Amino acid sequence: MKNVMISCIAGLVISCAQTTSKAQDFKEHISKEFSLKTAAASSTLAIYNVFGSVKVEGYSGDKVTIEIDKSISGKNSEEVELAKKEFRLEFDEKSDSIVVYTAEPYDSRPNMNWNRRNERKDRHYKVKLEFVVKVPFGMNLRVMTINEGNVSVKNVEGSLDVGNVNGAISILNAKGTSKVHTVNGNVDVTYTSTPPEKSTYNTINGTMNITYPADFSGDVQLKSMNGEFYTDFQNAEVLPGAVVKNTEQNGKATVYKLNKDTSLRIGKGGKIYKFETLNGNIYIKKQS
């Protein structure tokens, strides 16, 4: 490398099994299926997980299938029983979307006040959800988890908003506009065609590997405090530092400042693709 909705439930199956080796553990499997009422490209699936991985794969069908392995671990059997009673997973269905989230004892959706719904602070249990999901190829996704799991997306052509906190993100064979963000983990994305609109990629502690088609063109903005940038695109041109207008005024004069991001133009330029990491390298690769 050279440096340079969804609205109709078709079925629900739940099977439960109490483990014998540890009385304080409980497991169950949940299966759900949804039929699309609008075109896949106009439909969105959102999953807001807290503990556990989320795996999503596109396929040629017209239904959304969700398989969940749910496990409860607790300090003692009383805590496990409490979790079984108060934990609630919600499926919020609308004509063009489905949102999967924890509703009780906290609301896992973004921008919700967990403490407002979480009056009992001394819980000593954990509910872990492992998602395996299949969606039509063209569907849009918004999928996130926080702890003890990675997020992977494969063969989905719609727009992507994929997030994690303590784990990696892997996206394979994507086409859509992307927002990819984690805190502690690597970001690996491979596209089969150039995203049609501005896309962003962020991690604090991790390496980014983003692979675009050989005919990729775009304006790339890069920021890393303790990392380096590498690419094997031969037609990458370093752009001059951008001067941006500061919203503050100094008397009657307008104050300007220099944008500290490094900018590159690959190919003929075009849409903006932003990459930011604190501790990690950024690799922009050309698909062979």
Secondary structure in CASP SS format (residue, H / E / C, confidence):
PFRMAT SS
TARGET T0000
AUTHOR 0000-0000-0000
METHOD secondary structure of the structure
MODEL  1
M C 1.00
K C 1.00
N C 1.00
V C 1.00
M C 1.00
I E 1.00
S C 1.00
C E 1.00
I E 1.00
A E 1.00
G E 1.00
L E 1.00
V E 1.00
I E 1.00
S E 1.00
C E 1.00
A E 1.00
Q E 1.00
T C 1.00
T C 1.00
S C 1.00
K C 1.00
A C 1.00
Q C 1.00
D E 1.00
F E 1.00
K E 1.00
E E 1.00
H E 1.00
I E 1.00
S E 1.00
K E 1.00
E E 1.00
F E 1.00
S E 1.00
L C 1.00
K C 1.00
T C 1.00
A C 1.00
A H 1.00
A H 1.00
S H 1.00
S C 1.00
T E 1.00
L E 1.00
A E 1.00
I E 1.00
Y E 1.00
N C 1.00
V C 1.00
F E 1.00
G C 1.00
S C 1.00
V E 1.00
K E 1.00
V E 1.00
E E 1.00
G E 1.00
Y E 1.00
S C 1.00
G C 1.00
D C 1.00
K E 1.00
V E 1.00
T E 1.00
I E 1.00
E E 1.00
I E 1.00
D E 1.00
K E 1.00
S E 1.00
I E 1.00
S E 1.00
G E 1.00
K C 1.00
N C 1.00
S H 1.00
E H 1.00
E H 1.00
V H 1.00
E H 1.00
L H 1.00
A H 1.00
K H 1.00
K H 1.00
E H 1.00
F C 1.00
R E 1.00
L E 1.00
E E 1.00
F E 1.00
D E 1.00
E E 1.00
K E 1.00
S C 1.00
D C 1.00
S E 1.00
I E 1.00
V E 1.00
V E 1.00
Y E 1.00
T E 1.00
A E 1.00
E E 1.00
P C 1.00
Y C 1.00
D C 1.00
S C 1.00
R C 1.00
P C 1.00
N C 1.00
M C 1.00
N C 1.00
W H 1.00
N H 1.00
R H 1.00
R H 1.00
N C 1.00
E C 1.00
R C 1.00
K C 1.00
D C 1.00
R C 1.00
H C 1.00
Y E 1.00
K E 1.00
V E 1.00
K E 1.00
L E 1.00
E E 1.00
F E 1.00
V E 1.00
V E 1.00
K E 1.00
V E 1.00
P E 1.00
F C 1.00
G C 1.00
M C 1.00
N E 1.00
L E 1.00
R E 1.00
V E 1.00
M E 1.00
T C 1.00
I C 1.00
N E 1.00
E C 1.00
G C 1.00
N C 1.00
V E 1.00
S E 1.00
V E 1.00
K E 1.00
N C 1.00
V C 1.00
E C 1.00
G C 1.00
S C 1.00
L E 1.00
D E 1.00
V E 1.00
G E 1.00
N C 1.00
V C 1.00
N C 1.00
G C 1.00
A C 1.00
I E 1.00
S E 1.00
I E 1.00
L E 1.00
N E 1.00
A E 1.00
K C 1.00
G C 1.00
T C 1.00
S E 1.00
K E 1.00
V E 1.00
H E 1.00
T C 1.00
V C 1.00
N E 1.00
G C 1.00
N C 1.00
V E 1.00
D E 1.00
V E 1.00
T E 1.00
Y E 1.00
T C 1.00
S C 1.00
T C 1.00
P C 1.00
P C 1.00
E C 1.00
K C 1.00
S E 1.00
T E 1.00
Y E 1.00
N E 1.00
T E 1.00
I E 1.00
N E 1.00
G C 1.00
T C 1.00
M E 1.00
N E 1.00
I E 1.00
T E 1.00
Y E 1.00
P C 1.00
A C 1.00
D C 1.00
F C 1.00
S C 1.00
G E 1.00
D E 1.00
V E 1.00
Q E 1.00
L E 1.00
K E 1.00
S E 1.00
M C 1.00
N C 1.00
G C 1.00
E C 1.00
F E 1.00
Y E 1.00
T E 1.00
D C 1.00
F C 1.00
Q C 1.00
N C 1.00
A E 1.00
E E 1.00
V E 1.00
L E 1.00
P C 1.00
G C 1.00
A C 1.00
V E 1.00
V E 1.00
K E 1.00
N E 1.00
T E 1.00
E E 1.00
Q E 1.00
N E 1.00
G C 1.00
K C 1.00
A E 1.00
T E 1.00
V E 1.00
Y E 1.00
K E 1.00
L E 1.00
N C 1.00
K C 1.00
D C 1.00
T E 1.00
S E 1.00
L E 1.00
R E 1.00
I E 1.00
G C 1.00
K C 1.00
G C 1.00
G C 1.00
K C 1.00
I E 1.00
Y E 1.00
K E 1.00
F E 1.00
E E 1.00
T E 1.00
L E 1.00
N E 1.00
G C 1.00
N C 1.00
I E 1.00
Y E 1.00
I E 1.00
K E 1.00
K E 1.00
Q C 1.00
S C 1.00
END
